[in-house]
């Protein structure tokens, strides 16, 4: 039973950042802008927030410090995503090239700044954010041990973001206008919707969630940041495609890939898997093999927003 608890908790740690970042990509693409830069934005969000934690941890710790780091990650992600928004929306640049450029820039920038400040690129921090047991909820038989013990505030934040995102996208005027800009921007413009503004909003939301996702990825799984998020931004794109750009499907995809990532990273903590004698390299390949197989089997049924990736020119009809 202890192996089951371990497996579920580790799956949550790996799935929640995928969920949050994929939801960010959803807002951007539903507005009509393909955001390949999720990986780079995650790195910038993680770098800024972990750096703040390392600076403040001698005078502050626990959940208050984590909340400050969350705000910093969101702000950093939004600021960095502005470059992609400006290039894609105002300059009408190729969105894939713009995103790729940011993905190349982010780790180089994080490494350069870290080495300039402290010689090494690794930023170490003390993990004082784990919640041993949520009051009352942690005492619930089975469920308490699965979800409310040895957990993190970021896990519950990720679930809250899913609920809010689904509501905003499907039940609000903003969500309707954003979806219209991603499906038929000319029609949206004809009824008075500012397509440029809505696309900016989508990219900024994407940046905020991707930056936050970078922090959520690092906190439960490490005590240092090395200018990388292990390809999670690209894995989040696979989650987004497999989830058909819809929140209800994205959560299923996120937990599927999160489980695959858990098998790859935490198999030594599961007695049955560690006793099989399989090479660790094979386990590390599991998430990426699963990604290729899933995308190969589902690509024909994928239906991205019609105007996603297509620059909008107000003067053309």
Secondary structure by P-SEA (a helix, b strand, c coil): caaaaaaaaaaaaacaaaaaaaaaaaaaaaacccccaaaaaaaaaaaaaaaaaaacccccccaaaaaaaaaaaaaaaaaaaaaaaaacccccccaaaaaaaaaaaaaaaaaaaaaacccccbbbbbccccccccccccccccccccccccccaaaaaaaaaaaaaaaaacccaaaaaaaaaaccaaaaaaaccaaaaaaaaaaaaaaaaaaaaaaaacccccccccccccaaaaaaaaaaaaacccaaaaaaaaaaaaaaaaaacccccccccccccccaaaaaaaaaaaaaaaaaaccccccccccccbbbbcccc
